[in-house]
Every structure is written in C-alpha cells, then in structure tokens.
Amino acid sequence: MRIIFTDLHDRHDCAGEMKDGQLAPCFENPRRLMAIADALRAAGHHDFETPPDKGLAPILAVHDLDYVEFLQSAHAQWRAAGRAGDILPLCWPGPYMRREVAPSTIDGQVGLYAFDSGTPICAGTWEAAYQGAQGAVAAADAVAGGARTAFLATRPPGHHAMPGQYGGYCFLATAAIAAQRLLDHGAEKVAVLDIDYHHGNGTQTIFYERNDVLVVNVHADPRTEYPYFLGHADEKGARRGEDANLNLPLAKGADWASYQPALQEGLAAIARFGADSLVLSFGADTYVDDPLGRFRLVTNDYARAGQAIAGLKLPCAVVMEGGYHIEALGANVVSLLQGLES
C-alpha cells in the first residue's frame, strides 16, 4: 500500500468554528492527522510519501478559477482590511439576490464563496488544502501506475467543496481531483464511493451531469443531517449524467446490520457501472462515539467494509474525509485499510 501524507496539514489550524450558535474549538484540527499517522506507524506503515507539486491544473480541472484565486488571496485580503484572526462569513446571497456582480470587499467575497458558517479560513488554510489536492493527484498517479491501494492521509477534508464554494470543513475537492486525474491517465470510467457520515455534496455536484464518473454516497439522511440541501435518494444525475449518481441515505442510529445492505447496494451499482478504478472517500465519523455523527459502527466494522469494497477488485485511491473521535480515529483508519488489503 502506498501512503501519501500531507505534512503541511497543520498550517490549517484555526481558532474556532460556529457550533450550536456559539464559537467553539474546531473539531477539524491537526490532532486528527497526527492520530492517524501514529496508528499507521504502530501498524507497521513507516514509508510516508510527501506529494510532489503538480501545479494548479489538476485543481482547475474541477474548480472554478475565480474561486481558486479567492482561496489563494482570502487571508491576505482579510489582513489588509485590518482584520485579525480567522475568516468567518458575514452574509450570503439568498435566492432573490444577485451573484453575477461580485463584491469587491473581502466580507462580500467570503459570503459569495462560503456556504456555511462553520468553516473558518486561517493563515495557512490555502497551503494545507493545496497540498491535500496534490496528495489526491499523487494517490491517483500511484493507482494509475499499478498500486493496488493508495491512501491519502490528509486534512482538511474535501468532499463538501463544490466547484466554486467551500463549506463542511472542505476547500478543495480531493476525491473529485483524484477521480479526474484517473480519467486523465486513460481510465474510461471511475467510481467514487463516499462512506463519510455526511453526504459528499461537492463530489456529487462536480460530476452530476457526467457519465464517466459514478458517484455513490452511503450517508446520513439530509432531512436531519448536514449538508441538508443535497443527498436525497431521488438525485440520480442529470443530462449525460442521468443514473450516474446514487444516494443511499440512512436514518440516525444505523449500525452494521442496517449499514451493510446499503453498502452492498452501492457496491453492486459500481460493479454494474464497469469502473476501471475506484476513489474511496472515507469518513470515520460513522463511528459510534463520533461527536459529529449519529451512526453506530464500531472499529471492526471498518475492516468488514474494507473487505466488501476489496471484493470489487478495483485499484483504489482512498481519500481521508471526516472522523472526529480522536482517540479511536487511528484504529478505525487502520481497520479499514487492513480490510482493503485482506
């Protein structure tokens, strides 16, 4: 197994996020990746690769140029406006407001590009997110080059990031970048399987009108869980992408007995699709004690999931998404990877 590790992840270390109406310590923090790294080393994985820099082109293959330029300059603009600390949005354009006249001030721009109040931008956010995107490219390159499995140990996560908006702790859509990179290497069809607790609205949006990428999400029902406004079962894809999107929402409290049939349904859809390669968006926030999830999976269940996914017999790039129970996070990641490699 190839392990890609983004050593600049700790540049994204913000002071707090909006949670339940107040500013709280960030759940998405550097301790997450440090716990994963410690568990990987304890399991015998010591050869971590730092991703090479392949530039902006792989990012711009799935993201809008103006959005990327905003992310690159946002914190400098914030400081130039006399602000200290991290960036949080002030307001958003509602459905009857105009988006085509871009604001010239940083406050307006943040509202244009953010879709929630819980995703702060700090001084090193772009560096960390950029290296995560390069890690997605490296993981895809490894798989395209013959590796059975490549694991991208990175943060911040990526699956909520849309072509031109950030939110859900996500800035650049790492899974989508990996999928597009595999296509650029010559794959005819790629499947993205997202098993984070929260629906990967960004990945879905990026590929929603395309038929060369099948996006499958097994996730919490958006009627009760973030991101609320995407992730319903009737979202099947559009235009050329019709029937190339499958959402399998589950109720709160899902344990392995109720999770496993949905996972198998997603795997069967991938097999029918005839994918050449797989990108796995893995979130361990499905864990029973995760502070941001309401499923009831236990550590051994991730090995079961990995074994089931390995049954597809597809080369697989695994991209780390959520998972916020720090004490169990590393063990849960190792369990999944052991299942994939079994």
C-alpha positions in Angstrom: 0.0 0.0 0.0 1.2 3.5 -0.9 0.6 6.1 1.8 0.6 9.8 0.8 0.9 12.1 3.8 0.5 15.9 3.7 3.0 17.2 6.1 1.7 20.8 5.8 -1.8 19.9 7.1 -1.1 21.6 10.4 -0.9 25.0 8.6 -4.7 24.9 8.7 -5.2 25.3 12.5 -8.0 27.7 13.2 -9.0 29.2 16.5 -12.7 28.2 16.4 -15.8 27.3 14.5 -19.5 28.2 14.8 -21.3 25.3 16.5 -24.8 25.4 18.0 -24.9 29.1 18.0 -21.5 29.8 19.6 -17.8 29.9 18.8 -16.3 26.5 19.8 -12.9 24.8 19.4 -12.5 23.3 15.9 -13.4 19.6 15.6 -11.4 19.5 12.4 -7.9 20.1 13.8 -4.3 18.8 13.4 -4.7 16.2 16.1 -6.8 14.2 13.7 -4.0 13.5 11.2 -1.4 13.1 13.9 -3.6 10.3 15.4 -3.9 8.6 12.0 -0.1 8.8 11.5 0.6 7.3 14.9 -1.8 4.4 14.3 -0.3 3.8 10.8 3.2 3.6 12.2 2.1 1.3 15.0 0.6 -1.0 12.4 3.9 -1.2 10.6 3.5 1.5 8.0 6.5 3.8 8.1 7.0 4.8 4.5 5.0 8.0 4.1 5.4 9.9 0.8 5.1 13.7 0.6 3.2 14.5 -2.6 5.0 16.3 -5.4 3.7 19.6 -6.6 1.8 19.2 -9.9 0.5 22.8 -10.0 -2.9 24.2 -10.3 -4.0 22.4 -13.4 -5.5 19.3 -11.6 -7.4 21.6 -9.2 -8.8 23.8 -12.1 -10.0 20.6 -13.8 -12.8 20.5 -11.1 -12.9 24.0 -9.6 -13.6 27.5 -11.0 -10.7 29.8 -11.5 -12.2 32.7 -9.6 -12.9 30.5 -6.6 -9.3 29.2 -6.5 -8.0 32.7 -6.8 -10.2 33.7 -3.9 -8.8 30.9 -1.7 -5.2 31.9 -2.6 -5.7 35.5 -1.5 -8.5 35.5 1.1 -6.5 35.6 4.2 -4.1 38.3 2.8 -7.2 40.4 1.9 -8.6 39.8 5.4 -5.4 41.1 7.0 -5.2 44.0 4.5 -8.7 45.1 5.6 -7.4 45.4 9.2 -8.8 42.2 10.5 -7.1 39.8 12.9 -7.8 36.2 13.4 -9.7 33.7 11.2 -12.2 34.4 8.5 -15.9 33.6 9.0 -18.7 34.8 6.7 -21.0 37.7 7.4 -23.8 37.0 4.9 -24.7 35.0 1.9 -26.7 35.8 -1.3 -30.2 34.4 -1.0 -32.2 33.1 -3.9 -33.5 36.5 -4.8 -30.2 38.3 -4.6 -27.6 38.8 -7.4 -24.5 36.8 -7.6 -23.2 37.9 -11.0 -21.9 41.3 -9.7 -19.0 40.1 -7.5 -18.4 42.1 -4.3 -15.1 44.0 -4.2 -14.6 43.7 -0.4 -13.4 40.6 1.4 -16.6 40.4 3.5 -18.8 40.2 0.4 -16.4 37.7 -1.3 -16.5 35.4 1.7 -20.2 35.3 1.5 -20.1 34.6 -2.2 -17.8 31.6 -1.8 -18.8 30.1 1.6 -22.0 28.1 2.1 -21.8 27.7 5.9 -20.5 29.5 9.0 -18.6 26.5 10.4 -15.6 26.5 8.1 -13.1 29.2 9.1 -10.1 30.2 6.9 -6.9 30.9 8.7 -3.4 32.0 7.6 -2.3 28.6 6.4 -5.5 27.2 5.0 -4.6 27.5 1.3 -1.2 25.8 1.9 -2.8 22.8 3.7 -5.7 22.5 1.2 -3.3 22.9 -1.8 -1.1 20.1 -0.6 -4.1 18.0 0.0 -5.1 18.4 -3.6 -1.5 17.5 -4.6 -1.9 14.4 -2.4 -5.1 13.5 -4.3 -3.1 13.7 -7.6 -0.3 11.6 -6.1 -2.7 8.9 -4.9 -4.3 8.7 -8.3 -0.9 8.6 -10.0 0.1 5.7 -7.7 -3.0 3.7 -8.6 -2.7 4.5 -12.3 0.9 3.3 -12.1 -0.1 -0.1 -10.7 -0.6 0.3 -7.0 -3.5 -1.8 -5.7 -4.3 0.8 -3.0 -3.0 4.3 -2.2 -4.2 6.0 1.0 -4.1 9.8 1.2 -3.7 10.9 4.8 -4.7 14.5 4.6 -6.7 17.3 6.1 -8.7 19.4 5.7 -11.2 17.0 4.0 -12.6 17.7 0.6 -15.9 16.1 -0.3 -18.1 19.1 0.6 -16.2 21.5 -1.6 -18.1 22.4 -4.7 -16.8 23.9 -8.0 -17.0 27.4 -6.6 -17.8 27.2 -2.9 -16.4 25.9 0.3 -18.0 24.5 3.5 -18.2 21.5 5.7 -14.5 22.0 6.6 -13.7 21.4 2.9 -12.0 23.8 0.4 -10.7 21.6 -2.5 -12.5 18.5 -3.6 -9.8 15.9 -3.2 -11.8 12.9 -4.2 -13.0 14.6 -7.3 -9.5 15.7 -8.2 -8.3 12.1 -7.8 -11.2 10.8 -10.0 -10.5 13.3 -12.7 -6.8 12.5 -12.6 -7.5 8.8 -13.1 -9.6 9.8 -16.2 -6.7 11.9 -17.4 -4.5 8.8 -17.1 -6.8 7.0 -19.5 -9.5 5.4 -17.3 -12.7 5.2 -19.2 -14.9 5.0 -16.1 -14.2 5.9 -12.5 -16.4 5.3 -9.5 -16.4 7.4 -6.3 -17.7 5.7 -3.2 -18.3 8.1 -0.3 -18.8 6.4 3.1 -18.5 9.5 5.2 -21.4 10.1 7.7 -22.3 13.3 5.8 -23.2 13.4 2.1 -20.5 14.4 -0.3 -22.4 17.3 -1.9 -19.3 18.7 -3.6 -18.3 15.4 -5.3 -21.9 14.9 -6.4 -22.2 18.4 -7.8 -18.9 18.2 -9.8 -19.9 15.1 -11.7 -23.7 15.4 -11.7 -24.0 15.9 -15.4 -21.3 13.4 -16.5 -21.4 9.8 -17.3 -17.8 8.9 -16.9 -17.9 9.0 -13.1 -20.4 7.2 -11.0 -20.8 8.8 -7.6 -22.2 6.6 -4.8 -22.9 8.0 -1.3 -23.9 6.0 1.8 -24.6 8.6 4.4 -27.0 10.1 6.9 -30.4 11.3 5.7 -30.1 15.0 4.8 -33.6 15.7 6.1 -32.0 15.6 9.5 -28.2 15.9 8.9 -25.7 18.2 7.2 -25.5 19.3 4.4 -29.3 19.3 4.4 -29.9 20.5 0.9 -28.3 17.7 -1.2 -28.1 14.0 -0.7 -31.6 12.7 -1.2 -32.4 9.4 -2.9 -34.1 10.9 -5.9 -31.0 12.7 -7.0 -29.9 10.4 -9.9 -27.8 12.7 -12.1 -28.8 15.0 -15.0 -28.3 15.2 -18.7 -25.5 12.9 -19.7 -25.1 12.0 -16.0 -28.5 10.6 -15.6 -28.3 7.4 -13.5 -24.7 8.1 -12.7 -25.4 9.3 -9.2 -26.7 7.1 -6.3 -27.6 8.3 -2.9 -28.3 5.8 -0.1 -29.4 7.9 2.9 -29.8 6.1 6.2 -31.6 7.1 9.5 -29.7 8.1 12.6 -28.6 5.1 14.7 -27.7 2.9 11.8 -25.4 0.0 12.9 -23.6 -2.6 10.8 -26.8 -4.6 10.3 -28.6 -1.7 8.6 -25.5 -0.1 7.1 -24.2 -3.2 5.3 -27.2 -3.7 2.9 -26.8 -0.1 1.8 -23.1 -0.6 1.2 -23.7 -3.7 -0.7 -26.3 -1.9 -2.9 -23.7 0.8 -3.7 -21.0 -1.8 -4.5 -23.4 -3.7 -6.8 -24.1 -0.4 -8.6 -20.3 0.2 -9.0 -19.9 -3.4 -10.4 -22.7 -2.8 -13.0 -21.1 0.5 -14.0 -18.0 -1.2 -15.1 -15.5 1.2 -13.5 -11.8 0.9 -14.2 -10.8 2.4 -10.9 -12.3 3.4 -7.6 -11.9 6.5 -5.4 -13.0 5.9 -1.8 -14.0 8.9 0.3 -13.5 7.5 3.8 -15.0 9.3 6.8 -14.8 7.6 10.2 -17.5 9.9 11.6 -19.8 6.9 11.2 -18.2 5.6 14.4 -20.5 5.0 17.4 -18.9 7.7 19.6 -18.1 10.3 17.0 -19.2 13.8 18.2 -20.5 14.8 14.7 -22.1 11.6 13.6 -25.1 9.5 14.7 -24.4 6.1 13.3 -23.3 3.2 15.4 -20.4 1.5 13.6 -17.6 0.0 15.7 -13.9 -0.4 14.8 -14.2 -4.0 13.4 -17.0 -2.8 11.1 -14.5 -0.8 9.1 -12.5 -3.9 8.3 -15.7 -5.5 7.1 -16.4 -2.5 4.9 -12.9 -2.7 3.5 -13.2 -6.4 2.7 -16.5 -5.8 0.9 -15.0 -2.9 -1.1 -12.0 -5.0 -1.9 -14.4 -7.5 -3.5 -14.8 -5.2 -6.4 -11.2 -6.0 -7.3 -10.5 -2.4 -8.5 -7.4 -0.3 -7.9 -8.4 2.1 -5.2 -7.3 5.6 -4.2 -8.5 6.2 -0.6 -9.0 9.8 0.4 -9.4 10.7 4.1 -12.5 12.8 4.8 -14.2 13.1 8.3 -13.8 11.4 11.6 -13.6 13.4 14.8 -13.3 10.9 17.7 -9.6 11.4 18.0 -8.9 8.5 20.4 -10.5 5.9 18.0 -9.7 7.6 14.7 -6.4 6.0 14.0 -7.7 2.5 14.9 -10.7 3.0 12.6 -8.5 4.0 9.7 -6.1 1.1 10.2 -9.1 -1.3 10.4 -10.5 -0.1 7.0 -7.1 -0.3 5.3 -6.5 -3.8 6.7 -9.8 -4.8 5.3 -9.0 -3.4 1.9 -5.7 -5.2 1.8 -7.0 -8.6 3.0 
